[in-house]
Amino acid sequence: MYNRILVPVDGSTHAERALEAAVTLIQSLKNAPALAVLHVNPSVSINEPPVGVDLGERIREEGEKILAPATEALTRSGIAYETFSKTGDPASVICQAAEEQHADLIIMGSRGIGLMSELLIGSVSHSVVQHAHCPVMIVR
């Protein structure tokens, strides 16, 4: 039924629940699909580069910090998985990654983390549902 599932994570409770739903689904299937976990670093537009700060390194570190709980939970579950990070508009990057990864299903949270998620409730998940090439499961 499914060969590859993509789960975008951002450190939010909704993303954590989406990952749990993916694990439950994978464990329930006879032929376990591959699992890809994605963290999207939003594009940052700055007029002046910060002095003495390696912005790329800081973004990479933040991505690793956000992926760490997911990798710990997946390691405990015994499910095979891979993680990766990309930078850009989250909805566009998720849809593009799903195509590149040949995902059959995207499982994602209904909302992200932070002030922007409060202002634009579900805008990323809504956009992914509208533009993804494969089915999308939204977890609350």
N, C-alpha and C positions, 0 to 999 in steps of 0.2 A: 504494500500500500504506500508506505513512505520509505524513501531511500536516504533522505537527508533533511534534517530539521535545523532551521536557523533561529536562534534566540538572541535578540539584541538586549543588552543589559546596560543600565546607567546608574546602578546603586540604589534605585528606588525600591520600595516595598512591592510595587506592582511588577517590576522586572523580576524580583525574587520569586514572586508567585508564578510568573510565567515560566521561569526555569524549573520550579517544582512541578508544574503541569507537564512540561516536556519530559522530565524524568519519569513521572508516573506513566505517561503515554508510552515512552520507549520501553519501560519495564513490562508493560502489558502486551506488547506486540511480540509475536513469535519470531519474526526476523527484525531485530533491532536496527532502526535506521541510524546513520551517523549523525552526530550532533555538532553543530558549529555555534560557538558563542561569540557574539560581536559586541564590541564597545565602540561607539562613535564619538570621537572628539569633535565637538562643534567647531566650525571655522571661526577663527578669531581675526577680526579686522582692527588693526591698530595703526594710528597715524605715525607714531614714533616708536622705534624699537626700544624695548627696555634695556637699560644699561646694566651690565653685569649679571644678566639673567639669561640663561639658555632656555628660551621659551619652548622650543621643541622638546628638550629634555624634561621640562616641567610637565608638559602635556602627556608625554610618554609615561612618566611616573604616576600621574593621576589616573591614566587608563589602567595601568597595572594594579593600582590600589582598588579601583572599581571592579576589576576582574577577579581579584584575589578571593573574595567570599564565594563567588561562583565556582572557581576551580577547586576550592576546599570542599564544597558541597558535592561536586561531581566526582571528585576523587573518592570521597566516602561512599558514594552510591555505586561505584564500580563501573559506571558507564564510560565508554570510550568517547572522547570529545577532543575538539581543538578550539583554541581561542585566537582571536585576532582583533586588531584595532584599525580603524580607518578614521580619516578626518574629512569633515564636510557637513553639508546639510543632513541632519539625521534621517529624515524620511527618504531622501534621494539615495543616500549611502546604503540604507537598509535594503531598499528595492534593488539597487545595483549589486550589492553583495549577495542577495538571494539568487540573482541570475548567475553571477560568477560562480557561486558555490553549487549551482544546480539544485537548489533547495526545492523540496516538494511542499513544504509547509513552513510558515513563519509563525512562531508563538511569541507574543509580546504583551507587555503590560498595557493597560488602558491609559495610564498617565506616567509621566516621567517624574523627575525630582527637581525641586527648586522653584524659584519665583516664576520663571517662564512657564512651567507646567501649570501653575495656578492661573496665569493669565490666558494661556492657550490650551485649555483642558482638552487633552486627547488629540491635539492637532497633528502630532507625528503619527500616532496610530491610525487616525482617520486618513491621512495622506497615504500611508502604506497600504491600507485596505483598498483605496482607490486605484493605486498604481502598481501594486505587486503583480508579478506574473503567475503567482501561485496562491493557494488559499492562505488566509491569515486567521489565526486564532487569537482573539483578544481576551486577556485574563484580567479580572478585576481584583 
